[in-house]
Amino acid sequence: MRLLLNIVWLVLSGLWMAIGYAFAGVVLCVTIIGIPFGIASFRMANFALWPFGRRLVDERGSGALSAIGNVLWIILAGWWLALGHITTGVLMCLTIIGIPLGIASFKLVPVSLVPLGKRIVDTDDANALVPRR
């Protein structure tokens, strides 16, 4: 089922989103100060390309620089990216067929809002990373 959803996602919106994030990553990497944001944009492009069966987890050891970078990202780009994903997700959820795609769009909101200090892993690997009580 994941494969089918990823193929539909790729055809309808994933490819264009990934191209947009990759283009932004190239532009950001032109400047020295933008390289960490460019790398995060490439990571988002990878996640936007194939979101089903993957999820976002916190990276251990990401410290104050990551938090400062996320604040700058939210102010400069994160809020409008997240707003775009929310709007797209709501519009996709208006149809029954689009509900899984809308949910995938909602999954992109956290990574587009605060990309630094996060890691994208397969769902099976993410379940192994979560500590059990």
N, C-alpha and C positions, 0 to 999 in steps of 0.2 A: 504494500500500500504506500509506503514511504517513497518508493521509486516512482510510482505513478503520480503522486502528488508533487514530487520534485520536478518531474518532466512537465506537468501542466504549469507549475509555478515558473519554471524556466522559460517556457514559451510565452506566457502571458505577461509576466512582469519581471522575473528574476534577471534575465539577461540585460535588460535596459538599466535596471537598478545597479547591477554589478559593473556595467560599463561606466555609469555615472560616478560611482564610488571610486573606481580605478582611475578615472580621469582626474577626479579631485585629489587622489593620492599622488599622482604624477605632478600636478600643480603644486601641491604642498611640499613635495620633496625637492622642488627647485630651490627653495630657500633652506638654509641650514637650520633655522629655528623651527621650521615646519616639518622636519623629518619624522619626529615621533607621531605627529598627527597624520602624516602621509602613510606611515606604517599601519596605524589604526584604521585608516580609510581602506587600505588594501585588505585588512582583516574583515572589515564590514562588507567589502565586495565579495569576498569568499563566502561569507555567511548569507548574503543576499542571493547568491547564485544557487545555493542548495540548502535551504533552511530545515527541511523536514528530517528528523532523526538527529538533530544537533541542538545543543543549547549552550547558553552563556553561563560561565561560572567565574567567581572571583579568583584572581591570580594571587597566590600567596607571595608575600614580600613586596607587594607594590605599596610604596610609601607616600610621603608627602608630595613628592614631585608628580606622582600620578594624580593625586587629589587636586593639586594646583592646575595641572594640565586639563583635567576634567572641568574645572570651573571656567577656564578660558574657552574650552571647547563648547560648553553649554552656552556661554555668552555669544560666541562668534558663529557657531554653526549647529550646535546640538538641538536647540529648541525648535528650529524650523524643520530640521530633518525628522525629529520625533513627531512634530505636528503633521508633517506629510505622511508619515507611516500610519498615524492614527486616522487621518482622513481617508486614506486609501483603504485601511482595514474596515472602517465603518461602511464605506461604499461597497466593498466586496461582500460584506456580510448581509447586504440587502437582498442578495439572491441566495437560495439554498445551496447551489453549486459553489458559490464563492465563499462560503463560510470557512472551509479549511484554509483558503488563501488569505482571508481576512485575519485569521488567527496567526498565520505565518507573518503577516505584516505587523501585527501587534508584537510578535516575538522580536522584531527588529527595533522596536522602540528603545529598550534599555541600552543596546549596543550603540545606537545612533545618538543617544543622549549622553552617555558617559562611557566612551570606548576604552579609555586607558585603565589598566589594572584589571582587565577582563580577559578571559580566554574562551575560545569556542571549542567545545569537545563533542564527540558523539554522545548521544543520549545514554547508551550503555556504559560508556566510560564515566559520564557525569554521575550516574547512580552509584558507582563504586567510590567516587570522591566524597560523597555526602556521608558525614559521620553518623552512625546509628546510635541511638540511645538505648 
